[in-house]
Amino acid sequence: MENPVNRLIQNILEQFVKPSEDFRHIGITRSVSTLIRVHSEKLDLLGEISFPSKPEIWFNYFKDSRQKLNENIFHILKPNDFGSDEQKLHFLQVAATWDLPVERLILNPERYHVYLKRTGIIKQTISHILTDKNYGQLKKLEKRYVYIEPLKEDTRVLQDLSLYRSKLLYNALENVIRYSGWIKVNDLSFKQCLHLKVESVRAKDIQGLQGNAVVAKCGLVVDPLSNGGLCKMPATEYLSLRSNDMYLMAQHKYGVRVKQDARFCALMKRLGSAAVTVDLLEVKHTSPVKIIRCGQSRSKGASFIFYNSARLESLLRSFDERVANGDYESLPPLNSVNWELLSEETLSLSKGNTGFLFQVQRDALSKEWQLVFVYLTGFPDLVERCLDQLERGLCAIHLIIRFLHNMVGVFSIYYRRTRILTEKRDHLMPTLYAHIYLIKAVREILNKTLLLLDIEPAEFM
């Protein structure tokens, strides 16, 4: 599939910049993030995307570029100019046909704010995710071959956390390349093949590389108890420590009644391993990273991700149980769902609602749209951003952790503000079904993102 967010930026650029033979190949859409902004918060206020409303900013931005600007379109940036309304109408007519169609433009003194047609995008995105197992796997215009030099077997990996971190980076990088549309090959016989090696700055057996090889250097793991000095705790001990943290978190923070059975112990071990992956990869790979002591993390941490993963699974299990018990009917086909129920524009204040309740409903719908646009639609863009500078030995794997933290944060707020499993009443069921399909799509993207890090989802905590 094509990256929908990247394509939206390109659609806007094509209105302002005259196409040339190399327009789609010069990487221009990734380089204009300061000019054309994609918003991830306050979408009701800022729109999904915005661009400068002053023509001189555009001309200054492209003054040293080979690209020529389409001066006619700049009438829309001057509302009092002749032709402004005509150009704006033309822009909206064209933009209504895009993969992510535009509904309206709002002008403020500094920027034009673009608002998308939410209902159609919600339907399109959720349906695509739930029917296409390859959702998120990108198709590039040009083939790119990548050879990742295999990691050497090293018995020190389970003893040295810095070496263990480089192994985690290697595995994540392999997974992301598999999604990227690039082709991972087993040797360097292919033309224009990118030769990549992942290694820790701790490695003592660095050998010279040939050709266009690049090295992704993985920074040290340090210990806060030694004033930022090299961590000497063996990887096996840290894995055990984080497994115990997950055990205590499940027991105390989330009120889980811990059972000493094999299934629960295996889960805690698996979650401990996953927590170590999050700990060591959530910082840019070239920078040092501190281990977590006493369960205290730099953010809400790995446990918050896994708790919400378990919450998603539990919610969907409860729905299935109610269907099996006859409390609910089975989910209707995707094409019969009323997706407008997830769109804020259709919200009306029914008789008897208080202003507070109305605001809560609006906030919940706002979070639903944020989940769809920023995270469901944005997943392919995450994959692409992780590899933007791979030719320089840089891979933004830490963005995957940030994506996970932010997505479960939005989902958690949405979950608290929304009663999803309601009573079985005819007027409530269409909304319930729309919510369940949204939850299924969120779970799918959460699981795909976790698997980029070789982390299995948590069925329970």
Buried (B, 14 or more C-beta within 10 A) or exposed (E): BBBBBBBBBBBBBBBBBEEEEEBBEBEBBBEBEEBBBBBBEEBEEBBBBBBBBBBEBBEEBBEEEEBEBEEEBBBBBBEEEEEBEEBBEBBBEEBEEBEBBBBEBEBEEEBBBBBBBBBBBBBBBBBBBBEEEEBBBBEEEEEBBBBBBEBEEBEBBBBBBBBBBBBBBBBBBBBBBBBBBBBBBEEBEBEEBBBBBBBBEBBEEEEEEEEEBBBBBBBBBBBEEEEEEBBEBBBEEBBBBBBEBBBBBBBEEEEBEEEEEEEBBEBBBBBBBBBBBBBBBBBBBBEBBBBBEEBEBEBBBBBBBBBBBBBBBBBBEEBBEBBEEEEBEEBBEBEEBBBBBBBBEEBEEEEEEEEEEBEBBBBBBBBBBBBBBBBBBBBBBBBBBBBBEBEEBBBBBBBBBEBBBBBBBBBBBBBEBBEBBBEEEEEEBBBBBBBBBBBBBBBBBBBBBBEBBBBBBBEBB
